[in-house]
Amino acid sequence: MSRILVTGATGFIGRRLVSALIEEGHDVRAMTRRPEAYDGPGEPVAGNVDDRESLMGPLEGVDVAYYLVHSLDDADFERKDADAARAFASAAAAQGVGQIVYMGGLGDDGVLSAHLRSRREVESLLGETGVPVTVLRAAIVVGAGGISWELTRQLVKNLPAMVVPKWATTKTQPIAIDDVVRYLVGVLGRAEAMGQIFEVGGPDQLTYVDMLRVAADVGSGRALRIIEVPVLTPRLSSYWLALVTDVDVTTGRNLIDSMGVEVLVTEQRIQEIVPGEPIGYAEAVRRALAGEDG
């Protein structure tokens, strides 16, 4: 049994991860800014990644720390995420943490959006103080409550037809939330995962248009009419998303900037440590819509 800290414990991935780790028999601390309001599993602890001193208590005696926080809804997210990663890495080293596990983003280092560049920078900063870091890089994570999935779900639900820009034909490799959690748990404490970066994804390589059409078919059995247009700027796209979904403009813009970059899995080394057949996109959509994904 390990003592584990999960940051972002109330988030899309974090709340599922806490439950999975407890099921495996681990002692889990769920870090949140408001522990008095936390009603999930694990031991709630107060901490803020923007404040190094607030992290010392939650990290005391911890074997493995999961870093699952970001500032995507902030216009200054790159600076904020970098400062938070430095603070967390420093506190983790001071408290003798044995491993940090981080969820990064897929993408070729030579062609990255600001969002993905920030994820790369966080990877690097988390390892600067000497604590071994394990990184899982993923594209869109499909599951109820995930921002990218919610965009897809709400667009399909709210619009019988839609006009999409050129970036909607970019290929990506979505992954089911169940597989993300399985991989996160699977690398825990594994010597061969220390200091390593793994790419994770489902079996399907799809364009965003493909994803919308599959989601419409699985959700309602209807065909979705999609009209592609050559020009629709990220700024205009983000305002459009804010009109037809509940995703705010800043988050939408940061996500859209990343959607113009092809993000596909190029290696399968994760299978050597955490074997198992990943879930296909259509099944991941079905589970998300049915509430069967944790």
Backbone as CSV, one residue per row, in Angstrom:
resi,resn,N_x,N_y,N_z,CA_x,CA_y,CA_z,C_x,C_y,C_z
1,MET,0.845,-1.204,0.000,0.000,0.000,0.000,0.875,1.247,0.000
2,SER,0.535,2.218,-0.811,1.266,3.482,-0.893,0.405,4.619,-0.364
3,ARG,1.077,5.647,0.132,0.366,6.881,0.491,0.445,7.813,-0.711
4,ILE,-0.699,8.256,-1.164,-0.776,8.972,-2.437,-1.501,10.302,-2.254
5,LEU,-1.014,11.316,-2.967,-1.717,12.596,-3.040,-2.214,12.787,-4.464
6,VAL,-3.490,13.106,-4.597,-4.073,13.426,-5.904,-4.471,14.890,-5.900
7,THR,-3.797,15.691,-6.709,-4.227,17.077,-6.882,-5.352,17.095,-7.912
8,GLY,-6.156,18.134,-7.885,-7.294,18.161,-8.801,-8.269,17.042,-8.512
9,ALA,-8.424,16.696,-7.229,-9.221,15.530,-6.840,-10.706,15.685,-7.139
10,THR,-11.176,16.896,-7.327,-12.594,17.105,-7.649,-12.820,17.202,-9.151
11,GLY,-11.744,17.091,-9.932,-11.853,17.267,-11.371,-12.290,16.028,-12.122
12,PHE,-12.381,16.182,-13.421,-12.857,15.140,-14.331,-12.077,13.833,-14.170
13,ILE,-10.756,13.911,-14.194,-9.929,12.718,-14.048,-9.689,12.407,-12.581
14,GLY,-9.414,13.430,-11.790,-9.024,13.229,-10.399,-10.027,12.465,-9.563
15,ARG,-11.306,12.780,-9.694,-12.299,12.117,-8.838,-12.421,10.633,-9.168
16,ARG,-12.247,10.292,-10.432,-12.278,8.877,-10.817,-11.009,8.171,-10.346
17,LEU,-9.885,8.862,-10.448,-8.611,8.277,-10.033,-8.583,7.982,-8.542
18,VAL,-9.074,8.913,-7.726,-9.102,8.690,-6.277,-9.850,7.403,-5.955
19,SER,-11.012,7.225,-6.557,-11.804,6.016,-6.308,-11.056,4.758,-6.724
20,ALA,-10.396,4.802,-7.883,-9.678,3.633,-8.382,-8.494,3.281,-7.489
21,LEU,-7.797,4.285,-6.996,-6.645,4.033,-6.121,-7.077,3.436,-4.786
22,ILE,-8.181,3.924,-4.260,-8.699,3.375,-2.997,-9.126,1.926,-3.192
23,GLU,-9.734,1.638,-4.335,-10.119,0.256,-4.632,-8.914,-0.676,-4.678
24,GLU,-7.750,-0.118,-5.052,-6.511,-0.902,-5.094,-5.866,-1.033,-3.720
25,GLY,-6.465,-0.384,-2.714,-5.972,-0.519,-1.345,-5.006,0.555,-0.890
26,HIS,-4.885,1.633,-1.640,-3.948,2.690,-1.276,-4.575,3.707,-0.325
27,ASP,-3.712,4.401,0.401,-4.112,5.477,1.305,-4.052,6.777,0.504
28,VAL,-5.194,7.367,0.224,-5.245,8.483,-0.722,-5.680,9.782,-0.053
29,ARG,-4.891,10.825,-0.302,-5.264,12.179,0.093,-5.799,12.906,-1.137
30,ALA,-6.951,13.500,-0.992,-7.585,14.235,-2.087,-7.391,15.727,-1.840
31,MET,-6.522,16.359,-2.636,-6.220,17.769,-2.401,-7.214,18.680,-3.104
32,THR,-7.689,19.657,-2.368,-8.651,20.619,-2.888,-8.476,21.930,-2.136
33,ARG,-8.906,23.012,-2.747,-8.824,24.308,-2.064,-9.873,24.415,-0.964
34,ARG,-10.934,23.606,-1.074,-12.020,23.680,-0.088,-12.323,22.285,0.459
35,PRO,-11.478,21.763,1.326,-11.700,20.407,1.839,-13.002,20.263,2.617
36,GLU,-13.493,21.361,3.189,-14.737,21.290,3.964,-15.939,20.983,3.073
37,ALA,-15.803,21.256,1.778,-16.903,21.010,0.854,-16.726,19.706,0.083
38,TYR,-15.624,19.013,0.310,-15.340,17.786,-0.441,-16.198,16.640,0.072
39,ASP,-16.886,15.958,-0.844,-17.753,14.852,-0.432,-17.401,13.546,-1.143
40,GLY,-16.186,13.489,-1.698,-15.754,12.292,-2.397,-14.946,11.366,-1.500
41,PRO,-14.409,10.286,-2.066,-13.614,9.327,-1.295,-12.233,9.877,-0.966
42,GLY,-11.528,9.195,-0.081,-10.195,9.616,0.311,-10.227,10.636,1.436
43,GLU,-9.037,11.035,1.876,-8.903,12.024,2.950,-8.748,13.415,2.342
44,PRO,-9.703,14.313,2.532,-9.565,15.653,1.956,-8.495,16.466,2.666
45,VAL,-7.637,17.119,1.890,-6.600,17.976,2.452,-6.590,19.293,1.691
46,ALA,-6.306,20.370,2.410,-6.288,21.698,1.802,-4.933,21.966,1.171
47,GLY,-4.951,22.460,-0.061,-3.715,22.813,-0.736,-4.001,23.619,-1.980
48,ASN,-3.038,24.440,-2.379,-3.168,25.306,-3.542,-1.836,25.282,-4.279
49,VAL,-1.835,24.837,-5.531,-0.573,24.732,-6.260,0.065,26.086,-6.517
50,ASP,-0.675,27.169,-6.314,-0.095,28.504,-6.454,0.675,28.928,-5.204
51,ASP,0.592,28.149,-4.144,1.191,28.507,-2.862,2.036,27.340,-2.347
52,ARG,3.348,27.431,-2.487,4.232,26.324,-2.125,4.045,25.882,-0.682
53,GLU,3.931,26.822,0.222,3.830,26.462,1.641,2.567,25.656,1.929
54,SER,1.506,25.918,1.180,0.259,25.177,1.404,0.373,23.730,0.949
55,LEU,1.413,23.419,0.183,1.604,22.065,-0.334,2.406,21.172,0.602
56,MET,3.106,21.772,1.546,4.013,20.994,2.392,3.264,19.962,3.235
57,GLY,2.144,20.352,3.811,1.360,19.428,4.626,0.780,18.278,3.811
58,PRO,0.082,18.584,2.712,-0.489,17.512,1.900,0.560,16.530,1.377
59,LEU,1.781,16.991,1.115,2.824,16.143,0.551,3.653,15.409,1.604
60,GLU,3.448,15.712,2.859,4.247,15.074,3.907,3.967,13.570,3.957
61,GLY,5.022,12.770,3.876,4.900,11.322,3.963,4.324,10.658,2.724
62,VAL,4.174,11.401,1.643,3.560,10.870,0.424,4.585,10.113,-0.421
63,ASP,4.199,8.959,-0.925,5.061,8.169,-1.803,4.949,8.621,-3.260
64,VAL,3.715,8.834,-3.699,3.462,9.197,-5.096,2.452,10.337,-5.138
65,ALA,2.722,11.343,-5.975,1.816,12.472,-6.128,1.355,12.561,-7.581
66,TYR,0.045,12.654,-7.775,-0.518,12.840,-9.108,-0.803,14.331,-9.318
67,TYR,-0.261,14.864,-10.410,-0.416,16.281,-10.700,-1.411,16.434,-11.848
68,LEU,-2.636,16.841,-11.513,-3.734,16.876,-12.486,-4.416,18.238,-12.520
69,VAL,-3.622,19.292,-12.467,-4.195,20.646,-12.454,-3.695,21.435,-13.661
70,HIS,-4.507,22.388,-14.110,-4.110,23.304,-15.171,-4.970,24.557,-15.072
71,SER,-4.584,25.583,-15.822,-5.291,26.875,-15.781,-5.827,27.243,-17.158
72,LEU,-6.414,26.284,-17.847,-6.851,26.487,-19.227,-7.903,27.584,-19.358
73,ASP,-8.614,27.851,-18.265,-9.663,28.873,-18.322,-9.134,30.268,-18.030
74,ASP,-7.802,30.420,-17.966,-7.172,31.705,-17.653,-6.395,32.178,-18.871
75,ALA,-6.531,33.448,-19.233,-5.824,33.983,-20.392,-4.307,33.917,-20.212
76,ASP,-3.861,33.935,-18.962,-2.430,33.883,-18.651,-2.024,32.489,-18.170
77,PHE,-2.621,31.453,-18.786,-2.445,30.096,-18.261,-1.002,29.603,-18.346
78,GLU,-0.245,30.030,-19.337,1.127,29.531,-19.467,1.982,29.931,-18.267
79,ARG,1.908,31.185,-17.882,2.680,31.634,-16.719,2.183,30.981,-15.441
80,LYS,0.868,30.939,-15.266,0.311,30.367,-14.046,0.663,28.890,-13.900
81,ASP,0.577,28.146,-14.992,0.884,26.720,-14.915,2.360,26.478,-14.664
82,ALA,3.213,27.316,-15.226,4.653,27.175,-14.994,4.991,27.468,-13.528
83,ASP,4.439,28.533,-12.986,4.694,28.876,-11.583,4.191,27.776,-10.646
84,ALA,3.018,27.231,-10.952,2.452,26.178,-10.113,3.311,24.924,-10.162
85,ALA,3.805,24.567,-11.355,4.647,23.371,-11.488,5.944,23.533,-10.703
86,ARG,6.537,24.707,-10.749,7.769,24.952,-9.978,7.509,24.791,-8.483
87,ALA,6.406,25.366,-8.015,6.080,25.289,-6.589,5.844,23.850,-6.161
88,PHE,5.125,23.100,-6.988,4.804,21.722,-6.634,6.058,20.855,-6.635
89,ALA,6.903,21.015,-7.643,8.134,20.230,-7.726,9.040,20.509,-6.539
90,SER,9.125,21.770,-6.156,9.958,22.145,-5.013,9.445,21.527,-3.721
91,ALA,8.146,21.626,-3.495,7.556,21.069,-2.276,7.670,19.545,-2.260
92,ALA,7.470,18.909,-3.414,7.557,17.451,-3.489,8.962,16.967,-3.169
93,ALA,9.959,17.668,-3.672,11.349,17.299,-3.382,11.667,17.489,-1.907
94,ALA,11.196,18.585,-1.342,11.457,18.866,0.069,10.848,17.810,0.979
95,GLN,9.735,17.240,0.565,9.045,16.235,1.383,9.425,14.800,1.012
96,GLY,10.368,14.636,0.105,10.854,13.295,-0.214,9.899,12.424,-1.007
97,VAL,9.042,13.029,-1.829,8.112,12.261,-2.662,8.904,11.395,-3.647
98,GLY,8.474,10.151,-3.849,9.219,9.217,-4.685,8.878,9.251,-6.155
99,GLN,7.699,9.794,-6.517,7.278,9.813,-7.921,6.172,10.836,-8.096
100,ILE,6.262,11.590,-9.197,5.168,12.463,-9.632,4.625,11.891,-10.936
101,VAL,3.300,11.776,-11.028,2.655,11.307,-12.262,1.853,12.468,-12.830
102,TYR,2.075,12.768,-14.109,1.466,13.938,-14.738,0.767,13.565,-16.043
103,MET,-0.391,14.155,-16.276,-1.110,13.996,-17.537,-0.737,15.138,-18.471
104,GLY,0.027,14.812,-19.513,0.404,15.801,-20.508,-0.434,15.661,-21.762
105,GLY,0.003,16.350,-22.835,-0.753,16.323,-24.076,0.064,15.768,-25.229
106,LEU,-0.593,14.986,-26.082,0.052,14.457,-27.278,0.402,15.578,-28.248
107,GLY,1.404,15.330,-29.085,1.747,16.285,-30.123,3.227,16.275,-30.430
108,ASP,3.552,16.541,-31.687,4.936,16.615,-32.138,5.573,17.878,-31.568
109,ASP,6.746,17.726,-30.951,7.411,18.869,-30.328,7.639,20.022,-31.295
110,GLY,7.763,19.723,-32.579,8.043,20.771,-33.547,6.840,21.600,-33.950
111,VAL,5.638,21.105,-33.677,4.413,21.829,-34.067,3.431,21.766,-32.905
112,LEU,3.533,22.723,-32.001,2.685,22.710,-30.811,1.928,24.020,-30.655
113,SER,0.699,23.933,-30.198,-0.070,25.120,-29.834,0.440,25.654,-28.498
114,ALA,-0.026,26.833,-28.117,0.367,27.393,-26.823,-0.027,26.462,-25.680
115,HIS,-1.204,25.867,-25.788,-1.684,24.934,-24.771,-0.739,23.750,-24.630
116,LEU,-0.358,23.143,-25.767,0.520,21.979,-25.712,1.948,22.353,-25.325
117,ARG,2.406,23.535,-25.745,3.729,24.005,-25.292,3.755,24.141,-23.782
118,SER,2.672,24.632,-23.229,2.588,24.776,-21.780,2.648,23.416,-21.094
119,ARG,1.954,22.430,-21.658,1.997,21.084,-21.080,3.425,20.530,-21.090
120,ARG,4.160,20.783,-22.180,5.554,20.328,-22.256,6.405,21.027,-21.199
121,GLU,6.172,22.327,-21.040,6.954,23.071,-20.059,6.701,22.545,-18.656
122,VAL,5.442,22.230,-18.347,5.105,21.689,-17.027,5.808,20.350,-16.813
123,GLU,5.826,19.503,-17.834,6.551,18.229,-17.732,7.985,18.466,-17.274
124,SER,8.638,19.397,-17.933,10.040,19.679,-17.639,10.223,20.263,-16.238
125,LEU,9.371,21.210,-15.889,9.505,21.885,-14.600,9.249,20.942,-13.425
126,LEU,8.333,20.013,-13.580,8.037,19.069,-12.501,9.250,18.204,-12.167
127,GLY,10.122,17.988,-13.152,11.282,17.139,-12.921,12.553,17.877,-12.549
128,GLU,12.490,19.193,-12.444,13.711,19.972,-12.224,14.323,19.808,-10.838
129,THR,13.538,19.379,-9.854,14.067,19.281,-8.491,14.493,17.860,-8.136
130,GLY,14.466,16.963,-9.106,15.004,15.626,-8.884,14.008,14.525,-8.596
131,VAL,12.732,14.855,-8.390,11.728,13.808,-8.172,11.431,13.133,-9.519
132,PRO,11.505,11.801,-9.610,11.200,11.130,-10.872,9.769,11.415,-11.320
133,VAL,9.623,11.793,-12.570,8.308,12.132,-13.121,7.917,11.097,-14.177
134,THR,6.682,10.640,-14.106,6.102,9.785,-15.141,5.031,10.589,-15.850
135,VAL,5.149,10.700,-17.164,4.204,11.502,-17.947,3.391,10.596,-18.856
136,LEU,2.089,10.784,-18.836,1.197,10.149,-19.807,0.654,11.248,-20.710
137,ARG,0.977,11.155,-21.988,0.499,12.159,-22.943,-0.728,11.628,-23.672
138,ALA,-1.805,12.393,-23.614,-3.057,11.971,-24.244,-3.626,13.103,-25.084
139,ALA,-4.507,12.752,-26.012,-5.263,13.741,-26.784,-6.589,13.970,-26.061
140,ILE,-7.693,13.887,-26.757,-9.012,14.097,-26.147,-9.370,12.896,-25.269
141,VAL,-9.768,13.178,-24.046,-10.214,12.130,-23.122,-11.743,12.133,-23.138
142,VAL,-12.324,10.981,-23.457,-13.776,10.874,-23.619,-14.405,10.348,-22.335
143,GLY,-15.238,11.166,-21.737,-15.928,10.777,-20.516,-16.789,11.918,-20.035
144,ALA,-17.858,11.601,-19.327,-18.782,12.630,-18.844,-18.048,13.631,-17.965
145,GLY,-18.148,14.915,-18.310,-17.528,15.960,-17.524,-16.230,16.492,-18.091
146,GLY,-15.619,15.766,-19.028,-14.393,16.253,-19.658,-14.696,17.398,-20.612
147,ILE,-13.872,18.443,-20.611,-14.182,19.639,-21.391,-14.305,19.331,-22.882
148,SER,-13.311,18.626,-23.427,-13.342,18.339,-24.861,-14.537,17.467,-25.231
149,TRP,-14.824,16.476,-24.399,-15.981,15.622,-24.664,-17.281,16.404,-24.536
150,GLU,-17.366,17.287,-23.530,-18.591,18.066,-23.351,-18.847,18.970,-24.546
151,LEU,-17.771,19.500,-25.134,-17.947,20.281,-26.358,-18.612,19.425,-27.432
152,THR,-18.074,18.226,-27.631,-18.627,17.320,-28.638,-20.080,16.985,-28.333
153,ARG,-20.347,16.591,-27.102,-21.701,16.177,-26.712,-22.713,17.305,-26.899
154,GLN,-22.354,18.495,-26.451,-23.302,19.602,-26.516,-23.522,20.087,-27.945
155,LEU,-22.468,20.070,-28.756,-22.636,20.455,-30.157,-23.596,19.508,-30.857
156,VAL,-23.391,18.214,-30.648,-24.250,17.213,-31.283,-25.689,17.313,-30.768
157,LYS,-25.830,17.560,-29.483,-27.161,17.637,-28.887,-27.913,18.889,-29.331
158,ASN,-27.212,20.019,-29.422,-27.871,21.306,-29.636,-28.065,21.689,-31.091
159,LEU,-27.293,21.070,-31.997,-27.336,21.491,-33.390,-27.673,20.336,-34.331
160,PRO,-28.705,20.463,-35.152,-29.024,19.418,-36.135,-28.041,19.408,-37.302
161,ALA,-27.378,20.554,-37.490,-26.368,20.689,-38.540,-25.384,21.751,-38.074
162,MET,-24.175,21.728,-38.618,-23.214,22.737,-38.190,-22.198,23.024,-39.275
163,VAL,-21.700,24.255,-39.223,-20.611,24.687,-40.090,-19.326,24.541,-39.287
164,VAL,-18.330,23.885,-39.871,-17.076,23.669,-39.136,-15.908,24.218,-39.950
165,PRO,-14.877,24.712,-39.272,-13.702,25.253,-39.957,-12.717,24.150,-40.339
166,LYS,-11.629,24.569,-40.974,-10.644,23.628,-41.484,-10.061,22.736,-40.397
167,TRP,-9.904,23.305,-39.151,-9.277,22.497,-38.102,-10.100,21.265,-37.729
168,ALA,-11.360,21.240,-38.107,-12.207,20.094,-37.764,-11.843,18.845,-38.560
169,THR,-11.000,18.989,-39.583,-10.552,17.830,-40.349,-9.181,17.334,-39.884
170,THR,-8.664,17.907,-38.821,-7.393,17.456,-38.245,-7.607,16.130,-37.524
171,LYS,-6.635,15.230,-37.646,-6.754,13.932,-36.987,-6.288,13.981,-35.533
172,THR,-6.973,13.205,-34.713,-6.609,13.056,-33.315,-6.859,11.606,-32.901
173,GLN,-6.477,11.250,-31.686,-6.631,9.870,-31.227,-7.249,9.877,-29.830
174,PRO,-8.569,9.940,-29.754,-9.250,10.022,-28.466,-9.035,8.765,-27.621
175,ILE,-9.156,8.946,-26.313,-8.979,7.839,-25.374,-10.099,7.885,-24.337
176,ALA,-10.607,6.734,-23.964,-11.676,6.647,-22.969,-11.132,6.973,-21.583
177,ILE,-11.913,7.638,-20.760,-11.507,7.963,-19.399,-11.169,6.702,-18.606
178,ASP,-11.860,5.610,-18.863,-11.563,4.360,-18.161,-10.129,3.905,-18.424
179,ASP,-9.660,4.078,-19.661,-8.289,3.694,-19.991,-7.276,4.657,-19.378
180,VAL,-7.598,5.950,-19.357,-6.707,6.916,-18.717,-6.482,6.553,-17.256
181,VAL,-7.563,6.286,-16.545,-7.452,5.926,-15.130,-6.670,4.625,-14.968
182,ARG,-6.925,3.671,-15.843,-6.212,2.387,-15.781,-4.702,2.594,-15.947
183,TYR,-4.318,3.448,-16.867,-2.894,3.719,-17.075,-2.294,4.491,-15.895
184,LEU,-3.033,5.459,-15.393,-2.529,6.244,-14.251,-2.270,5.347,-13.045
185,VAL,-3.183,4.440,-12.769,-2.999,3.508,-11.658,-1.870,2.529,-11.969
186,GLY,-1.771,2.120,-13.224,-0.810,1.099,-13.604,0.645,1.518,-13.514
187,VAL,0.946,2.816,-13.644,2.338,3.270,-13.573,2.773,3.588,-12.145
188,LEU,1.859,3.509,-11.220,2.146,3.837,-9.823,3.284,2.988,-9.267
189,GLY,4.343,3.652,-8.826,5.439,2.966,-8.161,6.257,2.042,-9.030
190,ARG,6.036,2.015,-10.322,6.760,1.102,-11.207,8.128,1.692,-11.566
191,ALA,9.187,0.968,-11.247,10.541,1.459,-11.494,10.767,1.771,-12.962
192,GLU,10.206,0.934,-13.842,10.413,1.129,-15.274,9.637,2.321,-15.837
193,ALA,8.766,2.904,-15.021,8.016,4.082,-15.459,8.639,5.384,-14.961
194,MET,9.592,5.294,-14.057,10.194,6.489,-13.474,10.988,7.272,-14.530
195,GLY,10.723,8.559,-14.615,11.438,9.403,-15.562,11.077,9.155,-17.013
196,GLN,9.944,8.504,-17.260,9.550,8.128,-18.613,8.329,8.903,-19.091
197,ILE,8.242,9.035,-20.408,7.095,9.667,-21.054,6.412,8.621,-21.925
198,PHE,5.118,8.441,-21.736,4.352,7.454,-22.492,3.226,8.149,-23.248
199,GLU,2.991,7.696,-24.475,1.859,8.176,-25.251,0.704,7.189,-25.071
200,VAL,-0.487,7.717,-24.821,-1.641,6.852,-24.607,-2.796,7.321,-25.493
201,GLY,-3.527,6.354,-26.022,-4.662,6.686,-26.871,-5.523,5.463,-27.111
202,GLY,-6.691,5.678,-27.637,-7.562,4.580,-28.010,-7.132,3.994,-29.339
203,PRO,-7.860,3.021,-29.853,-7.478,2.363,-31.101,-7.839,3.139,-32.368
204,ASP,-8.628,4.216,-32.235,-9.155,4.908,-33.412,-8.467,6.250,-33.650
205,GLN,-8.033,6.462,-34.894,-7.530,7.767,-35.312,-8.625,8.436,-36.139
206,LEU,-9.128,9.565,-35.635,-10.316,10.190,-36.213,-10.117,11.685,-36.389
207,THR,-10.818,12.272,-37.356,-10.891,13.730,-37.418,-11.965,14.188,-36.437
208,TYR,-11.993,15.480,-36.146,-13.030,16.002,-35.250,-14.414,15.855,-35.890
209,VAL,-14.464,15.942,-37.230,-15.725,15.711,-37.933,-16.187,14.276,-37.713
210,ASP,-15.245,13.319,-37.840,-15.584,11.913,-37.580,-16.148,11.741,-36.171
211,MET,-15.522,12.382,-35.204,-15.943,12.242,-33.810,-17.347,12.777,-33.614
212,LEU,-17.640,13.907,-34.234,-18.985,14.476,-34.118,-20.031,13.540,-34.727
213,ARG,-19.705,12.962,-35.877,-20.664,12.087,-36.550,-20.896,10.798,-35.761
214,VAL,-19.822,10.226,-35.218,-19.972,9.014,-34.414,-20.793,9.316,-33.157
215,ALA,-20.520,10.453,-32.516,-21.259,10.816,-31.303,-22.744,10.987,-31.605
216,ALA,-23.070,11.587,-32.748,-24.474,11.757,-33.132,-25.129,10.407,-33.390
217,ASP,-24.418,9.522,-34.048,-24.973,8.211,-34.367,-25.192,7.380,-33.110
218,VAL,-24.203,7.365,-32.219,-24.326,6.588,-30.981,-25.393,7.179,-30.073
219,GLY,-25.446,8.512,-30.023,-26.364,9.163,-29.100,-27.811,9.128,-29.515
220,SER,-28.071,9.265,-30.813,-29.471,9.367,-31.256,-29.777,8.565,-32.503
221,GLY,-28.742,7.995,-33.101,-28.959,7.232,-34.324,-29.203,8.091,-35.545
222,ARG,-28.991,9.393,-35.421,-29.246,10.268,-36.558,-27.943,10.662,-37.253
223,ALA,-28.053,10.998,-38.513,-26.911,11.499,-39.267,-26.775,12.996,-39.007
224,LEU,-25.564,13.435,-38.777,-25.311,14.849,-38.502,-24.838,15.526,-39.773
225,ARG,-25.508,16.590,-40.177,-25.106,17.325,-41.375,-24.003,18.304,-41.006
226,ILE,-22.875,18.191,-41.692,-21.727,19.043,-41.401,-21.259,19.704,-42.687
227,ILE,-21.102,21.015,-42.642,-20.613,21.792,-43.777,-19.255,22.363,-43.401
228,GLU,-18.241,22.022,-44.162,-16.897,22.517,-43.887,-16.649,23.816,-44.655
229,VAL,-16.055,24.804,-43.971,-15.733,26.086,-44.599,-14.237,26.346,-44.447
230,PRO,-13.628,27.037,-45.423,-12.177,27.227,-45.378,-11.713,28.240,-44.337
231,VAL,-12.576,29.191,-43.963,-12.140,30.256,-43.053,-13.112,30.394,-41.889
232,LEU,-12.604,30.188,-40.699,-13.330,30.484,-39.468,-12.255,30.557,-38.390
233,THR,-11.886,31.771,-37.997,-10.732,31.955,-37.134,-10.954,31.334,-35.756
234,PRO,-9.862,30.996,-35.040,-10.017,30.475,-33.680,-10.824,31.400,-32.779
235,ARG,-10.652,32.714,-32.955,-11.392,33.654,-32.117,-12.885,33.568,-32.395
236,LEU,-13.260,33.580,-33.673,-14.674,33.463,-34.021,-15.228,32.108,-33.594
237,SER,-14.423,31.055,-33.764,-14.862,29.716,-33.360,-15.139,29.657,-31.868
238,SER,-14.284,30.320,-31.070,-14.464,30.274,-29.613,-15.730,31.005,-29.194
239,TYR,-16.050,32.114,-29.865,-17.302,32.816,-29.551,-18.508,31.970,-29.953
240,TRP,-18.403,31.303,-31.089,-19.485,30.429,-31.542,-19.705,29.293,-30.546
241,LEU,-18.616,28.669,-30.066,-18.743,27.592,-29.090,-19.393,28.095,-27.806
242,ALA,-19.027,29.303,-27.388,-19.605,29.857,-26.168,-21.108,30.107,-26.312
243,LEU,-21.546,30.348,-27.541,-22.970,30.577,-27.777,-23.783,29.284,-27.702
244,VAL,-23.221,28.195,-28.206,-24.013,26.961,-28.319,-23.633,25.898,-27.290
245,THR,-22.608,26.159,-26.454,-22.245,25.238,-25.370,-22.028,26.069,-24.111
246,ASP,-21.764,25.379,-22.982,-21.501,26.125,-21.747,-20.011,26.275,-21.468
247,VAL,-19.163,26.055,-22.473,-17.723,26.253,-22.336,-17.407,27.732,-22.556
248,ASP,-16.654,28.346,-21.647,-16.390,29.779,-21.748,-15.438,30.087,-22.905
249,VAL,-15.409,31.350,-23.307,-14.656,31.779,-24.485,-13.165,31.490,-24.343
250,THR,-12.588,31.795,-23.185,-11.142,31.609,-22.996,-10.757,30.140,-23.120
251,THR,-11.490,29.269,-22.433,-11.210,27.836,-22.524,-11.401,27.342,-23.943
252,GLY,-12.488,27.767,-24.583,-12.757,27.353,-25.956,-11.648,27.772,-26.897
253,ARG,-11.165,28.996,-26.756,-10.081,29.487,-27.625,-8.812,28.666,-27.420
254,ASN,-8.463,28.389,-26.174,-7.247,27.616,-25.900,-7.354,26.193,-26.442
255,LEU,-8.539,25.600,-26.361,-8.741,24.261,-26.920,-8.673,24.280,-28.447
256,ILE,-9.323,25.249,-29.055,-9.356,25.334,-30.511,-7.959,25.540,-31.081
257,ASP,-7.140,26.340,-30.404,-5.766,26.537,-30.865,-5.029,25.204,-30.981
258,SER,-5.354,24.253,-30.100,-4.705,22.943,-30.124,-5.301,22.020,-31.177
259,MET,-6.540,22.284,-31.569,-7.219,21.370,-32.488,-6.698,21.449,-33.913
260,GLY,-5.911,22.466,-34.218,-5.325,22.561,-35.544,-4.064,21.728,-35.681
261,VAL,-3.631,21.099,-34.593,-2.402,20.305,-34.577,-2.757,18.821,-34.527
262,GLU,-2.222,18.039,-35.458,-2.471,16.602,-35.452,-1.817,15.974,-34.227
263,VAL,-2.585,15.203,-33.461,-2.058,14.580,-32.244,-2.397,13.087,-32.269
264,LEU,-1.393,12.291,-32.628,-1.569,10.849,-32.768,-0.491,10.111,-31.973
265,VAL,-0.838,8.936,-31.495,0.110,8.090,-30.778,1.138,7.547,-31.767
266,THR,2.422,7.661,-31.400,3.493,7.179,-32.280,4.261,6.012,-31.687
267,GLU,3.990,5.667,-30.434,4.654,4.516,-29.800,3.708,3.893,-28.779
268,GLN,3.940,2.616,-28.484,3.015,1.855,-27.638,3.698,1.290,-26.389
269,ARG,4.723,1.954,-25.884,5.481,1.393,-24.759,4.644,1.221,-23.502
270,ILE,3.562,1.984,-23.372,2.720,1.854,-22.188,2.175,0.439,-22.060
271,GLN,2.010,-0.252,-23.194,1.465,-1.608,-23.170,2.412,-2.599,-22.479
272,GLU,3.700,-2.268,-22.427,4.661,-3.140,-21.756,4.477,-3.089,-20.242
273,ILE,4.001,-1.980,-19.741,3.827,-1.800,-18.291,2.378,-2.034,-17.875
274,VAL,1.446,-1.542,-18.691,0.020,-1.690,-18.380,-0.671,-2.311,-19.596
275,PRO,-0.572,-3.616,-19.744,-1.161,-4.264,-20.912,-2.685,-4.242,-20.865
276,GLY,-3.286,-4.410,-22.030,-4.747,-4.433,-22.109,-5.221,-3.727,-23.356
277,GLU,-6.324,-4.177,-23.907,-6.870,-3.589,-25.131,-7.651,-2.321,-24.790
278,PRO,-7.254,-1.169,-25.348,-7.997,0.057,-25.058,-9.382,0.070,-25.701
279,ILE,-10.253,0.853,-25.133,-11.650,0.953,-25.565,-11.750,1.812,-26.825
280,GLY,-12.566,1.385,-27.781,-12.777,2.156,-28.999,-13.614,3.403,-28.750
281,TYR,-13.558,4.348,-29.704,-14.245,5.625,-29.526,-15.755,5.471,-29.391
282,ALA,-16.364,4.672,-30.238,-17.822,4.518,-30.180,-18.265,3.958,-28.831
283,GLU,-17.535,2.991,-28.305,-17.879,2.432,-26.997,-17.629,3.450,-25.889
284,ALA,-16.569,4.239,-26.016,-16.306,5.278,-25.028,-17.433,6.306,-24.998
285,VAL,-17.950,6.651,-26.179,-19.081,7.575,-26.273,-20.317,6.967,-25.618
286,ARG,-20.573,5.694,-25.906,-21.741,5.040,-25.315,-21.654,5.059,-23.801
287,ARG,-20.482,4.745,-23.244,-20.309,4.728,-21.787,-20.487,6.130,-21.198
288,ALA,-19.954,7.126,-21.885,-20.079,8.503,-21.395,-21.540,8.932,-21.353
289,LEU,-22.271,8.637,-22.416,-23.677,9.029,-22.487,-24.538,8.266,-21.480
290,ALA,-24.132,7.036,-21.188,-24.900,6.204,-20.258,-24.457,6.380,-18.814
291,GLY,-23.419,7.175,-18.579,-22.920,7.376,-17.225,-22.238,6.163,-16.667
292,GLU,-21.611,5.360,-17.529,-20.957,4.120,-17.098,-19.442,4.254,-17.057
293,ASP,-18.928,5.483,-17.077,-17.483,5.667,-17.119,-16.949,6.241,-15.809
294,GLY,-17.533,5.829,-14.722,-17.048,6.267,-13.409,-17.736,7.490,-12.901
